[in-house]
Amino acid sequence: MTTTKLYLESIDAGYYQNFHAKIIGVSETSVVLDRTLFYPLGGGQHWDTGTLNGPNGPLSVTEVRGRGDVEHTVQEGHQLSIGDEVQGSIDWDLRYARMRMHTAQHLVSGLVYEMFDGARTVGNQLHADRSRIDFNPISFDEPMLESMTNAVNQTIDKGLEVTDSIMTREQINSMMPPERTNMDLLPASVTDLRVVSIGNQIDMCP
């Protein structure tokens, strides 16, 4: 049994702050839940923090890792057991800051691709207050940075709607070239993908 990632169910689900879950795995310092709102480490972004409130009171969640079974690190001696029910709450200020930063990264990546001859995003590191995006093949001079900054700000000012949908690899490949989607980074076993659109533009991060 793997952990259901509640935040992936819809765009609105990304704004949920509280949830209930059942413990399906335990170790001395962590628990695995059947469902979670906590985002684990991945995609250049750090994990959510928050609390789990169980039979013995609240516990701080200090680290979250895993793709299938998502492990939530809590204090040693937590006394939680398989089958216990818990109420989870995420640190909303931290989550919301990272959500905005992640969306901004996709906006920047999409505009850089369009403005600078298909420059590809090959890596990133996202934080609540700053981020790094790696592009190839390109290096920026001051006029290029100014042009990109203006384009990003103008797009933000439009207040475009952010939506999500599920698409197959074939659908995505028919809409965009592979170097635009980074589809080559995904194993062939992945056939359906969640796609987030900003206005009528999409940017992929496998």
TISE-503470 format. One record per atom (N, C-alpha, C): residue in one letter; chain; residue number from 1; atom name; x, y, z. Coordinates in steps of 0.02 Angstrom, whole numbers. Example, Ala and Ser with C-alpha at 12.3 -4.5 7.8 and 13.67 -1.06 7.14 Angstrom:
residues 2
  resn  chain  resi  name       x       y       z
     a      A     1     N     660    -284     390
     a      A     1    CA     615    -225     390
     a      A     1     C     660    -165     390
     s      A     2     N     642    -112     354
     s      A     2    CA     684     -53     357
     s      A     2     C     645       2     394
end
This chain:
residues 206
  resn  chain  resi  name       x       y       z
     m      A     1     N      43     -60       0
     m      A     1    CA       0       0       0
     m      A     1     C      44      62       0
     t      A     2     N      33     107     -47
     t      A     2    CA      71     168     -51
     t      A     2     C      31     227     -25
     t      A     3     N      65     281     -12
     t      A     3    CA      34     341      16
     t      A     3     C      -2     381     -40
     t      A     4     N     -65     396     -30
     t      A     4    CA    -102     439     -76
     t      A     4     C     -81     511     -64
     k      A     5     N     -59     545    -117
     k      A     5    CA     -37     615    -112
     k      A     5     C     -96     661    -127
     l      A     6     N    -126     685     -74
     l      A     6    CA    -188     723     -81
     l      A     6     C    -179     787    -120
     y      A     7     N    -120     817    -117
     y      A     7    CA    -109     882    -150
     y      A     7     C    -109     875    -226
     l      A     8     N    -105     814    -252
     l      A     8    CA    -104     804    -324
     l      A     8     C    -174     795    -353
     e      A     9     N    -225     792    -311
     e      A     9    CA    -292     776    -335
     e      A     9     C    -323     832    -377
     s      A    10     N    -303     894    -365
     s      A    10    CA    -328     951    -403
     s      A    10     C    -287    1012    -385
     i      A    11     N    -296    1066    -424
     i      A    11    CA    -263    1129    -406
     i      A    11     C    -287    1152    -338
     d      A    12     N    -352    1146    -325
     d      A    12    CA    -379    1167    -260
     d      A    12     C    -348    1128    -202
     a      A    13     N    -333    1064    -213
     a      A    13    CA    -306    1023    -160
     a      A    13     C    -238    1048    -136
     g      A    14     N    -203    1084    -180
     g      A    14    CA    -139    1113    -160
     g      A    14     C    -147    1167    -106
     y      A    15     N    -209    1190     -95
     y      A    15    CA    -221    1241     -45
     y      A    15     C    -249    1213      20
     y      A    16     N    -259    1148      22
     y      A    16    CA    -283    1118      85
     y      A    16     C    -227    1120     137
     q      A    17     N    -245    1130     199
     q      A    17    CA    -196    1136     252
     q      A    17     C    -200    1081     304
     n      A    18     N    -258    1048     308
     n      A    18    CA    -269     997     360
     n      A    18     C    -298     934     329
     f      A    19     N    -283     877     359
     f      A    19    CA    -308     813     333
     f      A    19     C    -307     761     389
     h      A    20     N    -342     707     379
     h      A    20    CA    -339     651     425
     h      A    20     C    -312     591     388
     a      A    21     N    -279     546     425
     a      A    21    CA    -246     489     393
     a      A    21     C    -239     433     444
     k      A    22     N    -220     374     417
     k      A    22    CA    -207     316     460
     k      A    22     C    -134     296     450
     i      A    23     N    -102     275     504
     i      A    23    CA     -32     254     500
     i      A    23     C     -28     183     473
     i      A    24     N      14     174     420
     i      A    24    CA      22     108     390
     i      A    24     C      93      82     397
     g      A    25     N     138     121     427
     g      A    25    CA     206      99     438
     g      A    25     C     239     142     491
     v      A    26     N     283     112     531
     v      A    26    CA     317     150     584
     v      A    26     C     390     129     588
     s      A    27     N     432     176     609
     s      A    27    CA     501     162     629
     s      A    27     C     514     202     693
     e      A    28     N     575     200     718
     e      A    28    CA     589     236     780
     e      A    28     C     579     310     773
     t      A    29     N     590     337     713
     t      A    29    CA     588     410     705
     t      A    29     C     541     434     650
     s      A    30     N     501     389     621
     s      A    30    CA     457     410     567
     s      A    30     C     395     367     563
     v      A    31     N     345     393     526
     v      A    31    CA     284     356     513
     v      A    31     C     266     362     439
     v      A    32     N     234     311     412
     v      A    32    CA     207     312     345
     v      A    32     C     131     316     350
     l      A    33     N     101     363     314
     l      A    33    CA      29     373     316
     l      A    33     C      -4     345     253
     d      A    34     N     -68     328     258
     d      A    34    CA    -104     304     199
     d      A    34     C    -120     361     151
     r      A    35     N    -121     423     177
     r      A    35    CA    -135     482     135
     r      A    35     C    -101     541     168
     t      A    36     N     -80     590     127
     t      A    36    CA     -45     647     156
     t      A    36     C     -52     709     114
     l      A    37     N     -47     767     147
     l      A    37    CA     -40     831     114
     l      A    37     C      32     855     114
     f      A    38     N      75     821     151
     f      A    38    CA     145     841     156
     f      A    38     C     181     825      90
     y      A    39     N     212     876      61
     y      A    39    CA     251     866       0
     y      A    39     C     320     839      19
     p      A    40     N     341     782     -10
     p      A    40    CA     408     756       6
     p      A    40     C     462     788     -36
     l      A    41     N     524     780     -15
     l      A    41    CA     580     804     -54
     l      A    41     C     577     778    -125
     g      A    42     N     585     823    -174
     g      A    42    CA     585     801    -243
     g      A    42     C     574     859    -291
     g      A    43     N     597     850    -353
     g      A    43    CA     587     901    -404
     g      A    43     C     623     966    -389
     g      A    44     N     679     962    -352
     g      A    44    CA     716    1023    -335
     g      A    44     C     684    1063    -279
     q      A    45     N     635    1034    -245
     q      A    45    CA     599    1069    -193
     q      A    45     C     601    1030    -127
     h      A    46     N     611    1066     -72
     h      A    46    CA     614    1035      -6
     h      A    46     C     544    1014      18
     w      A    47     N     544     973      69
     w      A    47    CA     483     946      99
     w      A    47     C     445     998     139
     d      A    48     N     380     984     147
     d      A    48    CA     338    1023     193
     d      A    48     C     355    1004     265
     t      A    49     N     341    1050     310
     t      A    49    CA     343    1036     381
     t      A    49     C     275    1050     411
     g      A    50     N     265    1030     474
     g      A    50    CA     201    1040     507
     g      A    50     C     194     996     567
     t      A    51     N     133     972     580
     t      A    51    CA     121     931     640
     t      A    51     C      74     873     623
     l      A    52     N      82     819     662
     l      A    52    CA      35     763     663
     l      A    52     C       8     758     733
     n      A    53     N     -57     758     739
     n      A    53    CA     -89     754     805
     n      A    53     C    -121     685     812
     g      A    54     N     -92     643     856
     g      A    54    CA    -115     575     864
     g      A    54     C    -142     562     934
     p      A    55     N    -147     498     952
     p      A    55    CA    -176     480    1017
     p      A    55     C    -138     509    1077
     n      A    56     N     -73     523    1067
     n      A    56    CA     -33     548    1123
     n      A    56     C     -15     622    1116
     g      A    57     N     -52     658    1073
     g      A    57    CA     -39     729    1066
     g      A    57     C      -2     746    1002
     p      A    58     N      15     810     993
     p      A    58    CA      46     832     931
     p      A    58     C     121     815     927
     l      A    59     N     143     802     866
     l      A    59    CA     214     789     851
     l      A    59     C     234     832     792
     s      A    60     N     293     862     794
     s      A    60    CA     318     902     739
     s      A    60     C     343     856     683
     v      A    61     N     325     872     621
     v      A    61    CA     352     838     563
     v      A    61     C     409     880     536
     t      A    62     N     470     853     538
     t      A    62    CA     529     893     522
     t      A    62     C     559     874     454
     e      A    63     N     538     818     426
     e      A    63    CA     566     796     362
     e      A    63     C     516     749     329
     v      A    64     N     511     752     263
     v      A    64    CA     465     708     226
     v      A    64     C     500     683     164
     r      A    65     N     504     617     156
     r      A    65    CA     538     587      99
     r      A    65     C     500     527      73
     g      A    66     N     510     511       9
     g      A    66    CA     482     450     -19
     g      A    66     C     435     464     -76
     r      A    67     N     434     417    -124
     r      A    67    CA     389     423    -182
     r      A    67     C     327     379    -175
     g      A    68     N     337     316    -155
     g      A    68    CA     281     272    -144
     g      A    68     C     255     277     -73
     d      A    69     N     292     247     -27
     d      A    69    CA     278     255      44
     d      A    69     C     311     319      68
     v      A    70     N     272     369      86
     v      A    70    CA     299     434     107
     v      A    70     C     312     432     182
     e      A    71     N     376     440     201
     e      A    71    CA     396     438     271
     e      A    71     C     396     508     300
     h      A    72     N     363     516     357
     h      A    72    CA     359     580     393
     h      A    72     C     402     574     455
     t      A    73     N     456     611     458
     t      A    73    CA     501     608     515
     t      A    73     C     472     646     575
     v      A    74     N     468     612     631
     v      A    74    CA     445     642     694
     v      A    74     C     497     625     747
     q      A    75     N     484     644     808
     q      A    75    CA     535     633     860
     q      A    75     C     539     560     880
     e      A    76     N     599     540     902
     e      A    76    CA     610     472     925
     e      A    76     C     567     459     987
     g      A    77     N     540     398     993
     g      A    77    CA     497     382    1049
     g      A    77     C     427     410    1041
     h      A    78     N     403     414     979
     h      A    78    CA     338     446     965
     h      A    78     C     278     405     989
     q      A    79     N     286     341    1000
     q      A    79    CA     233     297    1027
     q      A    79     C     173     288     980
     l      A    80     N     182     304     917
     l      A    80    CA     129     292     868
     l      A    80     C     134     220     842
     s      A    81     N      77     192     824
     s      A    81    CA      74     122     802
     s      A    81     C      35     117     737
     i      A    82     N      47      63     700
     i      A    82    CA       8      49     639
     i      A    82     C     -66      45     657
     g      A    83     N    -107      79     619
     g      A    83    CA    -179      81     632
     g      A    83     C    -202     142     668
     d      A    84     N    -156     178     701
     d      A    84    CA    -175     241     735
     d      A    84     C    -199     292     683
     e      A    85     N    -248     332     703
     e      A    85    CA    -271     386     661
     e      A    85     C    -241     452     685
     v      A    86     N    -222     494     638
     v      A    86    CA    -191     558     654
     v      A    86     C    -223     614     614
     q      A    87     N    -218     674     640
     q      A    87    CA    -237     735     604
     q      A    87     C    -173     771     585
     g      A    88     N    -166     786     521
     g      A    88    CA    -106     820     498
     g      A    88     C    -120     893     481
     s      A    89     N     -71     936     494
     s      A    89    CA     -75    1007     476
     s      A    89     C      -8    1027     448
     i      A    90     N      -8    1059     390
     i      A    90    CA      54    1082     360
     i      A    90     C      68    1154     379
     d      A    91     N     132    1173     377
     d      A    91    CA     151    1243     387
     d      A    91     C     131    1281     324
     w      A    92     N      74    1315     328
     w      A    92    CA      45    1345     268
     w      A    92     C      88    1402     240
     d      A    93     N     116    1443     281
     d      A    93    CA     157    1499     256
     d      A    93     C     215    1473     214
     l      A    94     N     247    1419     238
     l      A    94    CA     303    1390     200
     l      A    94     C     278    1358     136
     r      A    95     N     225    1320     140
     r      A    95    CA     197    1287      81
     r      A    95     C     177    1338      28
     y      A    96     N     142    1391      48
     y      A    96    CA     117    1439       0
     y      A    96     C     174    1476     -34
     a      A    97     N     226    1493       4
     a      A    97    CA     284    1526     -25
     a      A    97     C     316    1482     -78
     r      A    98     N     323    1418     -63
     r      A    98    CA     354    1372    -111
     r      A    98     C     309    1358    -171
     m      A    99     N     244    1357    -160
     m      A    99    CA     197    1350    -216
     m      A    99     C     206    1407    -266
     r      A   100     N     207    1467    -240
     r      A   100    CA     215    1526    -284
     r      A   100     C     282    1524    -319
     m      A   101     N     334    1504    -283
     m      A   101    CA     401    1500    -313
     m      A   101     C     403    1447    -368
     h      A   102     N     370    1390    -356
     h      A   102    CA     370    1336    -405
     h      A   102     C     333    1358    -469
     t      A   103     N     276    1391    -460
     t      A   103    CA     240    1416    -518
     t      A   103     C     281    1468    -556
     a      A   104     N     315    1511    -518
     a      A   104    CA     358    1562    -550
     a      A   104     C     414    1529    -589
     q      A   105     N     441    1475    -563
     q      A   105    CA     495    1439    -600
     q      A   105     C     470    1415    -667
     h      A   106     N     410    1387    -669
     h      A   106    CA     383    1363    -732
     h      A   106     C     369    1421    -780
     l      A   107     N     347    1476    -753
     l      A   107    CA     335    1535    -795
     l      A   107     C     400    1559    -826
     v      A   108     N     452    1565    -785
     v      A   108    CA     518    1586    -810
     v      A   108     C     544    1536    -862
     s      A   109     N     540    1472    -847
     s      A   109    CA     565    1421    -893
     s      A   109     C     530    1424    -960
     g      A   110     N     464    1433    -958
     g      A   110    CA     426    1437   -1021
     g      A   110     C     444    1498   -1062
     l      A   111     N     452    1555   -1029
     l      A   111    CA     469    1616   -1065
     l      A   111     C     540    1614   -1092
     v      A   112     N     587    1587   -1053
     v      A   112    CA     656    1582   -1077
     v      A   112     C     659    1537   -1139
     y      A   113     N     622    1483   -1138
     y      A   113    CA     621    1439   -1197
     y      A   113     C     596    1476   -1258
     e      A   114     N     543    1516   -1250
     e      A   114    CA     514    1552   -1307
     e      A   114     C     558    1610   -1330
     m      A   115     N     591    1644   -1283
     m      A   115    CA     628    1705   -1300
     m      A   115     C     699    1692   -1323
     f      A   116     N     728    1636   -1304
     f      A   116    CA     799    1625   -1317
     f      A   116     C     812    1559   -1351
     d      A   117     N     780    1551   -1409
     d      A   117    CA     795    1495   -1455
     d      A   117     C     792    1427   -1423
     g      A   118     N     740    1416   -1385
     g      A   118    CA     730    1349   -1357
     g      A   118     C     777    1329   -1302
     a      A   119     N     803    1379   -1264
     a      A   119    CA     846    1363   -1207
     a      A   119     C     808    1318   -1158
     r      A   120     N     839    1264   -1139
     r      A   120    CA     806    1211   -1101
     r      A   120     C     822    1216   -1026
     t      A   121     N     772    1205    -984
     t      A   121    CA     784    1201    -912
     t      A   121     C     810    1132    -896
     v      A   122     N     870    1128    -868
     v      A   122    CA     902    1063    -854
     v      A   122     C     909    1050    -779
     g      A   123     N     889    1098    -738
     g      A   123    CA     893    1087    -665
     g      A   123     C     867    1148    -629
     n      A   124     N     849    1138    -566
     n      A   124    CA     828    1195    -524
     n      A   124     C     832    1176    -451
     q      A   125     N     832    1226    -409
     q      A   125    CA     829    1218    -336
     q      A   125     C     783    1272    -310
     l      A   126     N     726    1251    -282
     l      A   126    CA     674    1298    -262
     l      A   126     C     671    1306    -187
     h      A   127     N     671    1369    -164
     h      A   127    CA     664    1385     -93
     h      A   127     C     605    1432     -85
     a      A   128     N     590    1448     -22
     a      A   128    CA     534    1493      -9
     a      A   128     C     549    1565     -29
     d      A   129     N     613    1585     -25
     d      A   129    CA     631    1655     -36
     d      A   129     C     679    1666     -94
     r      A   130     N     703    1613    -125
     r      A   130    CA     750    1619    -181
     r      A   130     C     751    1552    -219
     s      A   131     N     774    1554    -281
     s      A   131    CA     779    1493    -319
     s      A   131     C     836    1498    -369
     r      A   132     N     856    1440    -394
     r      A   132    CA     906    1436    -448
     r      A   132     C     877    1394    -504
     i      A   133     N     884    1418    -566
     i      A   133    CA     863    1381    -625
     i      A   133     C     922    1375    -671
     d      A   134     N     936    1314    -694
     d      A   134    CA     992    1301    -740
     d      A   134     C     965    1294    -811
     f      A   135     N     992    1334    -857
     f      A   135    CA     971    1331    -927
     f      A   135     C    1029    1308    -971
     n      A   136     N    1012    1275   -1026
     n      A   136    CA    1063    1252   -1074
     n      A   136     C    1031    1253   -1144
     p      A   137     N    1067    1275   -1196
     p      A   137    CA    1133    1306   -1193
     p      A   137     C    1126    1382   -1195
     i      A   138     N    1138    1415   -1141
     i      A   138    CA    1131    1488   -1140
     i      A   138     C    1165    1516   -1078
     s      A   139     N    1192    1575   -1085
     s      A   139    CA    1214    1615   -1028
     s      A   139     C    1187    1685   -1039
     f      A   140     N    1168    1717    -985
     f      A   140    CA    1131    1780    -990
     f      A   140     C    1177    1840    -978
     d      A   141     N    1168    1892   -1020
     d      A   141    CA    1199    1956   -1006
     d      A   141     C    1146    2002    -976
     e      A   142     N    1165    2062    -957
     e      A   142    CA    1118    2106    -923
     e      A   142     C    1057    2124    -966
     p      A   143     N    1066    2142   -1031
     p      A   143    CA    1006    2156   -1071
     p      A   143     C     958    2097   -1076
     m      A   144     N     985    2037   -1080
     m      A   144    CA     942    1977   -1084
     m      A   144     C     904    1968   -1019
     l      A   145     N     938    1978    -962
     l      A   145    CA     905    1971    -897
     l      A   145     C     850    2023    -889
     e      A   146     N     864    2084    -912
     e      A   146    CA     813    2137    -906
     e      A   146     C     753    2121    -950
     s      A   147     N     765    2097   -1011
     s      A   147    CA     711    2079   -1056
     s      A   147     C     669    2022   -1026
     m      A   148     N     702    1972    -998
     m      A   148    CA     666    1916    -968
     m      A   148     C     625    1938    -908
     t      A   149     N     655    1980    -865
     t      A   149    CA     620    2004    -806
     t      A   149     C     558    2043    -825
     n      A   150     N     564    2086    -875
     n      A   150    CA     505    2124    -898
     n      A   150     C     450    2078    -924
     a      A   151     N     470    2027    -962
     a      A   151    CA     420    1980    -989
     a      A   151     C     385    1941    -934
     v      A   152     N     423    1921    -884
     v      A   152    CA     394    1884    -827
     v      A   152     C     345    1928    -790
     n      A   153     N     365    1990    -775
     n      A   153    CA     320    2035    -737
     n      A   153     C     257    2052    -777
     q      A   154     N     264    2062    -842
     q      A   154    CA     206    2076    -883
     q      A   154     C     157    2018    -884
     t      A   155     N     184    1957    -885
     t      A   155    CA     141    1898    -885
     t      A   155     C     106    1890    -818
     i      A   156     N     142    1903    -763
     i      A   156    CA     112    1899    -697
     i      A   156     C      55    1949    -691
     d      A   157     N      65    2009    -718
     d      A   157    CA      14    2062    -714
     d      A   157     C     -51    2043    -750
     k      A   158     N     -47    1995    -796
     k      A   158    CA    -107    1974    -832
     k      A   158     C    -154    1932    -788
     g      A   159     N    -128    1906    -733
     g      A   159    CA    -169    1865    -689
     g      A   159     C    -197    1803    -722
     l      A   160     N    -156    1768    -760
     l      A   160    CA    -179    1710    -797
     l      A   160     C    -202    1654    -751
     e      A   161     N    -252    1616    -773
     e      A   161    CA    -278    1560    -734
     e      A   161     C    -229    1502    -735
     v      A   162     N    -221    1469    -678
     v      A   162    CA    -180    1409    -674
     v      A   162     C    -227    1349    -668
     t      A   163     N    -220    1301    -714
     t      A   163    CA    -264    1242    -715
     t      A   163     C    -221    1179    -721
     d      A   164     N    -253    1122    -708
     d      A   164    CA    -217    1059    -716
     d      A   164     C    -260    1008    -753
     s      A   165     N    -227     959    -783
     s      A   165    CA    -262     906    -819
     s      A   165     C    -216     845    -823
     i      A   166     N    -244     788    -841
     i      A   166    CA    -205     727    -852
     i      A   166     C    -200     715    -927
     m      A   167     N    -139     706    -952
     m      A   167    CA    -127     693   -1023
     m      A   167     C     -82     632   -1031
     t      A   168     N     -89     599   -1088
     t      A   168    CA     -45     543   -1104
     t      A   168     C      19     571   -1135
     r      A   169     N      71     530   -1136
     r      A   169    CA     133     550   -1169
     r      A   169     C     120     569   -1242
     e      A   170     N      77     529   -1276
     e      A   170    CA      63     542   -1346
     e      A   170     C      31     610   -1356
     q      A   171     N     -16     627   -1313
     q      A   171    CA     -49     693   -1318
     q      A   171     C       2     749   -1309
     i      A   172     N      45     742   -1259
     i      A   172    CA      94     794   -1246
     i      A   172     C     143     800   -1303
     n      A   173     N     167     742   -1329
     n      A   173    CA     215     743   -1383
     n      A   173     C     186     772   -1447
     s      A   174     N     120     767   -1455
     s      A   174    CA      88     796   -1515
     s      A   174     C      82     871   -1510
     m      A   175     N      85     898   -1448
     m      A   175    CA      78     969   -1437
     m      A   175     C     145    1006   -1435
     m      A   176     N     197     972   -1411
     m      A   176    CA     261    1005   -1398
     m      A   176     C     318     960   -1417
     p      A   177     N     375     988   -1440
     p      A   177    CA     433     947   -1456
     p      A   177     C     464     918   -1392
     p      A   178     N     498     860   -1397
     p      A   178    CA     524     827   -1338
     p      A   178     C     574     868   -1298
     e      A   179     N     613     911   -1333
     e      A   179    CA     661     952   -1296
     e      A   179     C     627    1006   -1255
     r      A   180     N     564    1020   -1271
     r      A   180    CA     525    1069   -1233
     r      A   180     C     494    1037   -1171
     t      A   181     N     480     973   -1174
     t      A   181    CA     445     939   -1119
     t      A   181     C     490     901   -1072
     n      A   182     N     554     890   -1092
     n      A   182    CA     599     848   -1053
     n      A   182     C     572     777   -1045
     m      A   183     N     533     756   -1094
     m      A   183    CA     502     689   -1091
     m      A   183     C     554     634   -1090
     d      A   184     N     613     648   -1118
     d      A   184    CA     665     597   -1119
     d      A   184     C     692     580   -1049
     l      A   185     N     675     622    -999
     l      A   185    CA     697     609    -931
     l      A   185     C     651     561    -894
     l      A   186     N     593     547    -924
     l      A   186    CA     544     503    -892
     l      A   186     C     551     431    -917
     p      A   187     N     547     382    -872
     p      A   187    CA     548     312    -895
     p      A   187     C     487     297    -938
     a      A   188     N     496     251    -985
     a      A   188    CA     442     234   -1032
     a      A   188     C     380     207    -997
     s      A   189     N     388     181    -936
     s      A   189    CA     332     153    -899
     s      A   189     C     281     206    -877
     v      A   190     N     303     269    -876
     v      A   190    CA     257     324    -858
     v      A   190     C     217     344    -920
     t      A   191     N     153     331    -919
     t      A   191    CA     112     343    -978
     t      A   191     C      65     402    -970
     d      A   192     N      43     417    -909
     d      A   192    CA      -2     474    -897
     d      A   192     C      33     524    -852
     l      A   193     N      25     588    -868
     l      A   193    CA      58     641    -831
     l      A   193     C       9     696    -812
     r      A   194     N      21     725    -754
     r      A   194    CA     -18     783    -732
     r      A   194     C      15     845    -762
     v      A   195     N     -23     884    -798
     v      A   195    CA       2     943    -832
     v      A   195     C     -30    1005    -802
     v      A   196     N      11    1053    -782
     v      A   196    CA     -13    1116    -756
     v      A   196     C      -4    1170    -809
     s      A   197     N     -58    1206    -824
     s      A   197    CA     -57    1257    -876
     s      A   197     C     -64    1326    -844
     i      A   198     N     -25    1374    -870
     i      A   198    CA     -31    1444    -851
     i      A   198     C     -58    1481    -911
     g      A   199     N    -121    1502    -907
     g      A   199    CA    -153    1529    -967
     g      A   199     C    -159    1473   -1018
     n      A   200     N    -136    1485   -1079
     n      A   200    CA    -138    1432   -1130
     n      A   200     C     -69    1403   -1143
     q      A   201     N     -22    1414   -1097
     q      A   201    CA      46    1389   -1103
     q      A   201     C      58    1335   -1051
     i      A   202     N      96    1283   -1070
     i      A   202    CA     115    1233   -1021
     i      A   202     C     190    1226   -1019
     d      A   203     N     216    1209    -961
     d      A   203    CA     287    1196    -952
     d      A   203     C     293    1132    -911
     m      A   204     N     337    1088    -932
     m      A   204    CA     340    1022    -902
     m      A   204     C     400    1017    -854
     c      A   205     N     391     978    -801
     c      A   205    CA     449     960    -760
     c      A   205     C     440     888    -737
     p      A   206     N     464     840    -777
     p      A   206    CA     457     770    -759
     p      A   206     C     488     756    -691
end
